[in-house]
Amino acid sequence: MKKFSASLFLPVMLLASCNPTGITVQGVTDDEIVIGNTAAVTGAYATVGLPFNDAMKIVFDSVNQSGGIDGRKIKFVTYDDGFDAAKGVEYTTKLVEEDQVFALVGHFGTPTVSATIDYLEEMGVPMVYAATGINQLYYEKDEGGNILAVQPIYKTDGRIMAARAVKTAVYNGAALGANDKVGVVYSNDDAGQSILEGVKQQLELLGYSGDKVVIEQIDALQTTNYATTVTKMKTAGVKTMIVASNQVPFGGFVKEMATQSLNVPTFTSYTNADVTVIDETTYSAERPIFANAWLDIVDANGVGGFTDSYWEFANAMIAAGKTDLAANSFAMAGWISAHVFIEGLNRVAEGEEELTFASYIAAMESAPINIPMGGTVDFTDGKRWGIDSMSLTQYVYIPATEDTPAVENFIKVDGIKTIDEIVG
């Protein structure tokens, strides 16, 4: 990662705001901390961006109503980029150079994150939680680095998907034979290609390569029909499918699988573990759908079978008039993004230090951070690889009857595990 050199310090200082206490850092005054993001709240990905941002705002509103952090209120500035990289670059630059944000929080979407990561490194502005897992976010060791990714990196996501796809006997009673074929489709964007890298690596480690793997590319924007690709997979006789993509292409591909009755277990990314991604009218138990998940909200001994941290989130959504978000995984991600950012601010305040880029990053690196509804993320010693263990969920849909409402959900079928634990 590029470091914050003297040559890069000058433009940031020119953007910085000064206040009576003598603190000179962008986006910080005596009574305010300005942060921001650019997210898709219109277009195909609005079903992701809207709940994500709404949950973040609820966290910040709660903090502000309680007096802020060390007397400073959070000001959240956000722009709608429609999941368009060019707009994402424009608004990210505006946030840093005009709005002078202290940090990018919940930096949203593969196109924007991919196109702005180098710029943010150069400017030194902390980036906390990227709503994507592209491999550009992975750094083995970068102590003091300003890129603080939380979500699992897509390469890790892909490796876990592949490991579990080969281990289908655990989940579906139909283990792959030595000569059975695995079908893999990936979207032609950074997300799909990043996940594919991990999928291919893990399949090869497990002895699935060459003729035993059928790989096809699909359109990331679902502007083309997936019928031809599904036909190829069906003709090849694949016994399981791996779909390496974000929400839009995944939803379209599994719908076409249903049309052609390609009834094999299907595994996908944690980004798709939400019922809004799937057309429930196409669901069949003969074609089980599995998704990684880096959150675990289930507790058999908890209220209603859920964890206390889940109820904290759900009750906050309900109290804010967002009842529809109480079971939305994208809202959960936004909630987590905001809480992880706030943890760093609290650590700086507790240490009675001035809030600067350097003090904030050092606070984030000082100890692992507990993830609401999840495990931990560890930035200590310069680690920058996000969460590296996930659980497995399965999509379930039970149609309504005269006496009961429909049931649609992703349920946990395996706990949070590392790749080694899954393979072992």
C-alpha positions as CSV (number, residue, x, y, z in Angstrom):
1,M,0.0,0.0,0.0
2,K,1.2,3.5,-0.7
3,K,2.2,5.4,2.4
4,F,1.3,9.0,3.4
5,S,4.5,10.7,2.1
6,A,5.4,14.3,2.6
7,S,4.6,15.0,-1.0
8,L,1.0,13.8,-0.4
9,F,0.7,15.6,2.9
10,L,0.4,19.1,1.5
11,P,-2.9,18.7,-0.5
12,V,-4.5,17.1,2.6
13,M,-3.3,19.9,4.8
14,L,-4.7,22.4,2.4
15,L,-8.1,20.7,2.7
16,A,-7.9,20.4,6.5
17,S,-10.1,22.4,8.8
18,C,-8.7,24.2,11.9
19,N,-10.6,24.7,15.1
20,P,-10.0,26.6,18.4
21,T,-8.4,23.6,20.1
22,G,-5.6,23.6,17.5
23,I,-6.5,20.3,16.0
24,T,-5.7,20.3,12.3
25,V,-7.2,17.4,10.5
26,Q,-9.7,17.2,7.7
27,G,-13.4,16.8,8.8
28,V,-12.9,17.4,12.5
29,T,-14.0,20.4,14.5
30,D,-14.8,21.0,18.1
31,D,-18.4,19.8,17.7
32,E,-18.5,17.7,14.5
33,I,-16.9,14.8,12.7
34,V,-17.8,14.7,9.0
35,I,-17.8,11.3,7.2
36,G,-19.4,10.1,4.0
37,N,-20.0,7.5,1.3
38,T,-21.3,7.2,-2.2
39,A,-23.8,4.4,-2.7
40,A,-26.4,3.0,-5.1
41,V,-29.8,4.1,-3.8
42,T,-31.4,4.1,-7.2
43,G,-31.2,1.5,-10.0
44,A,-30.8,-2.2,-9.9
45,Y,-28.6,-2.2,-6.7
46,A,-30.9,0.2,-4.7
47,T,-32.2,-2.9,-2.9
48,V,-28.7,-3.2,-1.4
49,G,-27.7,0.5,-1.0
50,L,-30.9,1.8,0.6
51,P,-31.1,-0.6,3.5
52,F,-27.3,-0.4,3.9
53,N,-27.3,3.4,4.2
54,D,-30.5,3.6,6.3
55,A,-29.0,1.3,9.0
56,M,-25.9,3.4,9.1
57,K,-27.9,6.6,9.5
58,I,-29.8,5.0,12.4
59,V,-26.6,4.2,14.2
60,F,-25.2,7.7,13.7
61,D,-28.5,9.3,14.8
62,S,-28.4,7.3,18.0
63,V,-24.8,8.3,18.7
64,N,-25.7,12.0,18.1
65,Q,-28.8,11.8,20.3
66,S,-26.5,10.5,23.1
67,G,-24.2,13.5,22.8
68,G,-21.8,12.3,20.1
69,I,-18.3,11.0,20.6
70,D,-16.2,13.2,22.9
71,G,-18.7,16.0,22.4
72,R,-18.6,15.7,18.6
73,K,-21.7,14.8,16.5
74,I,-21.4,12.6,13.4
75,K,-22.3,14.4,10.1
76,F,-22.9,11.8,7.4
77,V,-22.7,13.0,3.8
78,T,-23.9,10.6,1.1
79,Y,-24.3,10.7,-2.7
80,D,-26.1,8.3,-5.1
81,D,-23.8,6.9,-7.7
82,G,-26.3,4.3,-9.0
83,F,-23.5,1.6,-8.9
84,D,-21.7,3.5,-11.7
85,A,-17.9,3.7,-11.3
86,A,-17.5,7.1,-13.0
87,K,-20.0,8.7,-10.7
88,G,-18.4,6.9,-7.8
89,V,-15.1,8.4,-8.6
90,E,-16.7,11.9,-9.0
91,Y,-18.5,11.7,-5.7
92,T,-15.6,10.2,-3.8
93,T,-13.4,13.0,-4.9
94,K,-16.1,15.5,-3.9
95,L,-16.3,13.9,-0.5
96,V,-12.6,14.1,0.1
97,E,-11.7,17.4,-1.5
98,E,-14.9,19.5,-1.1
99,D,-16.8,18.0,1.8
100,Q,-13.5,17.3,3.5
101,V,-14.6,14.1,5.2
102,F,-12.6,12.6,8.0
103,A,-13.3,9.1,6.7
104,L,-15.1,7.1,4.0
105,V,-17.4,4.8,6.0
106,G,-19.3,2.0,4.2
107,H,-17.5,2.8,0.9
108,F,-20.0,1.1,-1.3
109,G,-19.9,-1.3,-4.2
110,T,-17.3,-3.1,-6.4
111,P,-17.2,-0.5,-9.2
112,T,-16.6,2.5,-7.0
113,V,-14.3,0.9,-4.5
114,S,-12.2,-0.6,-7.3
115,A,-11.9,2.7,-9.1
116,T,-11.0,4.8,-6.0
117,I,-8.8,2.6,-3.8
118,D,-5.5,4.0,-5.1
119,Y,-6.8,7.6,-4.8
120,L,-7.8,7.0,-1.1
121,E,-4.5,5.4,-0.4
122,E,-2.7,8.5,-1.7
123,M,-4.9,11.0,0.2
124,G,-4.5,9.0,3.4
125,V,-8.2,9.4,4.4
126,P,-9.3,6.4,6.5
127,M,-11.6,4.0,4.6
128,V,-13.6,1.9,7.1
129,Y,-15.6,-1.0,5.8
130,A,-15.9,-1.5,2.1
131,A,-19.3,-2.9,0.9
132,T,-17.5,-5.3,-1.4
133,G,-14.8,-7.9,-1.0
134,I,-12.6,-7.3,-4.1
135,N,-9.1,-8.7,-3.8
136,Q,-7.6,-5.2,-4.1
137,L,-8.6,-4.7,-0.5
138,Y,-6.3,-7.6,0.7
139,Y,-2.9,-6.7,2.2
140,E,-0.9,-9.3,4.1
141,K,0.7,-6.6,6.3
142,D,0.3,-2.8,6.1
143,E,0.7,-1.3,9.5
144,G,-0.6,2.2,9.6
145,G,-2.4,1.7,6.3
146,N,-5.7,3.7,5.9
147,I,-7.7,0.9,4.1
148,L,-9.6,-1.0,6.8
149,A,-11.8,-3.6,5.1
150,V,-14.1,-5.7,7.2
151,Q,-16.2,-7.9,4.9
152,P,-14.5,-11.1,3.8
153,I,-12.3,-10.7,0.8
154,Y,-13.9,-12.3,-2.3
155,K,-10.9,-14.6,-2.9
156,T,-11.5,-16.1,0.6
157,D,-15.2,-16.1,-0.1
158,G,-14.6,-18.1,-3.3
159,R,-12.3,-20.6,-1.6
160,I,-14.9,-21.3,1.1
161,M,-17.7,-21.6,-1.5
162,A,-15.6,-24.2,-3.5
163,A,-14.7,-26.2,-0.4
164,R,-18.3,-26.4,0.7
165,A,-19.5,-27.2,-2.9
166,V,-17.3,-30.3,-3.0
167,K,-18.5,-31.3,0.5
168,T,-22.2,-31.3,-0.5
169,A,-22.7,-34.6,1.3
170,V,-22.6,-32.6,4.6
171,Y,-25.5,-30.5,3.5
172,N,-27.4,-32.4,0.8
173,G,-26.6,-36.1,1.1
174,A,-25.0,-36.2,-2.3
175,A,-21.2,-36.2,-2.2
176,L,-19.4,-35.5,-5.4
177,G,-17.8,-38.5,-7.1
178,A,-14.2,-38.6,-8.2
179,N,-15.2,-37.9,-11.8
180,D,-18.3,-35.7,-11.2
181,K,-18.2,-32.2,-12.7
182,V,-18.5,-28.9,-11.0
183,G,-20.1,-26.0,-12.9
184,V,-18.8,-22.5,-12.2
185,V,-20.2,-19.2,-13.6
186,Y,-18.7,-15.8,-12.8
187,S,-19.8,-12.3,-13.7
188,N,-17.6,-10.2,-16.0
189,D,-16.8,-7.6,-13.3
190,D,-14.3,-7.2,-10.5
191,A,-16.6,-9.1,-8.0
192,G,-17.0,-12.1,-10.2
193,Q,-13.4,-12.3,-11.2
194,S,-12.2,-11.9,-7.7
195,I,-14.4,-14.7,-6.4
196,L,-13.4,-16.9,-9.3
197,E,-9.8,-16.6,-8.4
198,G,-10.5,-18.2,-5.0
199,V,-12.9,-20.8,-6.4
200,K,-10.4,-22.1,-9.0
201,Q,-7.6,-22.2,-6.4
202,Q,-9.6,-24.3,-3.9
203,L,-11.1,-26.6,-6.5
204,E,-7.6,-27.4,-7.8
205,L,-6.4,-28.1,-4.2
206,L,-9.3,-30.5,-3.8
207,G,-8.5,-32.3,-7.1
208,Y,-11.2,-30.7,-9.3
209,S,-9.6,-29.2,-12.5
210,G,-9.4,-29.8,-16.2
211,D,-12.5,-31.6,-17.6
212,K,-14.0,-31.9,-14.1
213,V,-14.7,-28.1,-14.0
214,V,-16.9,-26.3,-16.5
215,I,-16.4,-22.5,-16.3
216,E,-18.5,-19.9,-18.1
217,Q,-18.7,-16.1,-17.9
218,I,-22.0,-14.3,-17.4
219,D,-23.1,-10.7,-17.8
220,A,-22.8,-8.7,-14.6
221,L,-25.6,-6.4,-15.5
222,Q,-28.0,-9.1,-16.6
223,T,-28.5,-7.4,-20.0
224,T,-28.2,-10.8,-21.8
225,N,-30.1,-14.0,-21.4
226,Y,-28.5,-16.7,-19.4
227,A,-30.2,-19.6,-21.2
228,T,-27.2,-20.6,-23.3
229,T,-25.0,-20.8,-20.3
230,V,-27.4,-22.9,-18.3
231,T,-27.9,-25.2,-21.3
232,K,-24.1,-25.8,-21.4
233,M,-24.0,-26.7,-17.8
234,K,-26.9,-29.1,-18.1
235,T,-25.4,-30.7,-21.2
236,A,-22.1,-31.1,-19.4
237,G,-23.9,-32.9,-16.6
238,V,-22.6,-30.8,-13.7
239,K,-23.5,-32.2,-10.3
240,T,-23.2,-28.9,-8.4
241,M,-23.1,-25.2,-9.4
242,I,-21.0,-22.3,-8.0
243,V,-22.2,-18.8,-8.9
244,A,-19.4,-16.2,-8.4
245,S,-21.2,-12.9,-8.7
246,N,-23.1,-10.2,-6.8
247,Q,-26.9,-10.0,-6.5
248,V,-28.2,-9.1,-9.9
249,P,-26.5,-11.8,-12.0
250,F,-27.0,-14.4,-9.3
251,G,-30.7,-13.8,-9.1
252,G,-31.1,-14.0,-12.9
253,F,-28.9,-17.1,-13.3
254,V,-30.8,-19.2,-10.6
255,K,-34.1,-18.1,-12.2
256,E,-32.9,-19.5,-15.5
257,M,-31.7,-22.7,-13.7
258,A,-35.3,-23.1,-12.6
259,T,-36.6,-22.6,-16.1
260,Q,-34.5,-25.4,-17.5
261,S,-34.7,-27.6,-14.4
262,L,-31.0,-27.7,-13.7
263,N,-31.6,-29.2,-10.3
264,V,-28.3,-29.4,-8.6
265,P,-27.0,-27.8,-5.3
266,T,-26.0,-24.2,-5.9
267,F,-23.4,-22.3,-3.9
268,T,-22.9,-18.6,-3.9
269,S,-21.3,-15.6,-2.2
270,Y,-22.2,-14.1,1.1
271,T,-23.3,-11.0,-0.8
272,N,-26.4,-13.0,-2.0
273,A,-27.5,-14.3,1.4
274,D,-30.7,-12.2,1.4
275,V,-34.2,-13.3,0.3
276,T,-34.7,-10.2,-1.8
277,V,-32.1,-11.6,-4.3
278,I,-34.2,-14.7,-5.2
279,D,-37.5,-15.1,-7.0
280,E,-39.4,-17.3,-4.5
281,T,-41.8,-18.5,-7.3
282,T,-38.9,-20.4,-8.9
283,Y,-37.7,-22.2,-5.8
284,S,-37.5,-26.0,-5.7
285,A,-36.2,-28.2,-2.9
286,E,-34.6,-30.3,-5.6
287,R,-32.3,-27.3,-6.3
288,P,-31.1,-26.2,-2.9
289,I,-29.4,-22.8,-2.7
290,F,-26.6,-22.2,-0.3
291,A,-24.8,-19.0,0.5
292,N,-21.8,-18.2,2.7
293,A,-22.5,-15.8,5.6
294,W,-20.1,-14.0,7.8
295,L,-22.8,-13.2,10.3
296,D,-24.5,-15.6,12.8
297,I,-27.6,-14.3,14.4
298,V,-28.9,-17.7,15.6
299,D,-28.9,-18.6,19.3
300,A,-31.1,-21.5,20.4
301,N,-31.2,-20.2,23.9
302,G,-31.9,-16.6,22.9
303,V,-35.2,-14.8,22.6
304,G,-37.0,-16.3,19.6
305,G,-33.9,-18.3,18.8
306,F,-31.8,-15.2,18.0
307,T,-28.8,-13.6,19.6
308,D,-28.9,-10.5,21.8
309,S,-26.9,-8.5,19.2
310,Y,-29.5,-9.4,16.6
311,W,-32.3,-8.1,18.8
312,E,-30.3,-4.9,19.5
313,F,-30.2,-4.3,15.7
314,A,-33.8,-5.4,15.0
315,N,-35.2,-3.3,17.8
316,A,-33.3,-0.3,16.6
317,M,-34.7,-0.7,13.1
318,I,-38.3,-1.1,14.5
319,A,-37.9,2.0,16.7
320,A,-36.7,4.0,13.8
321,G,-39.8,3.0,11.8
322,K,-37.8,0.7,9.5
323,T,-39.5,-2.6,10.5
324,D,-39.0,-4.0,7.0
325,L,-35.2,-3.9,7.7
326,A,-35.3,-6.0,10.8
327,A,-34.4,-9.1,8.8
328,N,-32.5,-7.5,6.0
329,S,-28.9,-8.6,5.7
330,F,-27.8,-5.5,3.8
331,A,-29.1,-3.4,6.7
332,M,-27.2,-5.6,9.1
333,A,-24.0,-4.8,7.0
334,G,-24.7,-1.1,7.2
335,W,-25.2,-1.4,11.0
336,I,-21.9,-3.2,11.4
337,S,-20.1,-0.7,9.2
338,A,-21.2,2.2,11.4
339,H,-20.4,0.4,14.6
340,V,-16.9,-0.6,13.5
341,F,-16.2,3.0,12.6
342,I,-17.5,4.3,15.9
343,E,-15.4,1.8,17.8
344,G,-12.3,3.5,16.5
345,L,-13.6,6.9,17.6
346,N,-14.4,5.6,21.1
347,R,-10.9,4.1,21.4
348,V,-9.3,7.5,20.5
349,A,-11.5,9.3,23.0
350,E,-10.9,6.8,25.8
351,G,-7.1,7.3,25.2
352,E,-7.6,11.1,25.5
353,E,-5.7,11.6,22.3
354,E,-6.3,14.2,19.6
355,L,-8.4,12.7,16.7
356,T,-6.2,12.5,13.6
357,F,-5.9,10.1,10.8
358,A,-2.9,8.5,12.5
359,S,-4.4,8.3,16.0
360,Y,-7.6,6.8,14.5
361,I,-5.8,4.1,12.5
362,A,-3.6,3.3,15.5
363,A,-6.7,2.8,17.7
364,M,-8.2,0.5,15.1
365,E,-5.0,-1.6,15.1
366,S,-4.7,-1.7,18.9
367,A,-6.9,-4.8,19.4
368,P,-9.3,-7.0,17.5
369,I,-12.8,-5.5,17.1
370,N,-15.9,-7.4,17.9
371,I,-18.4,-7.5,15.1
372,P,-22.1,-7.2,16.1
373,M,-23.8,-10.5,15.1
374,G,-20.5,-11.9,14.0
375,G,-17.0,-12.8,15.1
376,T,-14.1,-10.3,15.1
377,V,-12.0,-8.4,12.6
378,D,-8.3,-8.0,13.4
379,F,-6.2,-5.1,12.2
380,T,-3.4,-5.7,14.7
381,D,0.2,-5.8,13.3
382,G,-1.0,-4.3,10.0
383,K,-3.3,-7.2,9.1
384,R,-5.6,-6.1,6.3
385,W,-7.5,-9.2,5.1
386,G,-11.0,-8.7,6.5
387,I,-13.0,-11.6,8.1
388,D,-11.6,-14.9,7.1
389,S,-14.2,-17.4,8.5
390,M,-17.8,-17.9,7.5
391,S,-20.9,-19.9,8.2
392,L,-23.2,-21.6,5.6
393,T,-26.8,-20.7,5.1
394,Q,-29.5,-22.4,3.0
395,Y,-32.5,-20.6,1.3
396,V,-35.9,-21.9,2.4
397,Y,-39.3,-21.0,1.0
398,I,-42.6,-22.5,2.3
399,P,-45.7,-21.2,0.5
400,A,-48.5,-19.8,2.5
401,T,-51.6,-21.9,3.3
402,E,-55.0,-20.9,4.4
403,D,-53.8,-21.1,8.0
404,T,-50.2,-20.0,7.9
405,P,-48.2,-17.2,6.1
406,A,-45.4,-17.9,3.7
407,V,-42.0,-18.6,5.2
408,E,-38.9,-17.3,3.3
409,N,-35.5,-17.1,4.9
410,F,-31.8,-18.1,4.8
411,I,-31.2,-20.6,7.7
412,K,-27.9,-21.6,9.2
413,V,-26.8,-25.2,8.3
414,D,-23.2,-25.0,9.3
415,G,-21.4,-22.7,11.8
416,I,-18.6,-20.2,11.3
417,K,-15.5,-22.1,10.1
418,T,-12.2,-21.4,8.4
419,I,-11.3,-23.1,5.1
420,D,-9.1,-25.6,6.9
421,E,-11.9,-26.6,9.2
422,I,-14.3,-27.1,6.3
423,V,-11.9,-29.3,4.4
424,G,-10.8,-31.1,7.5
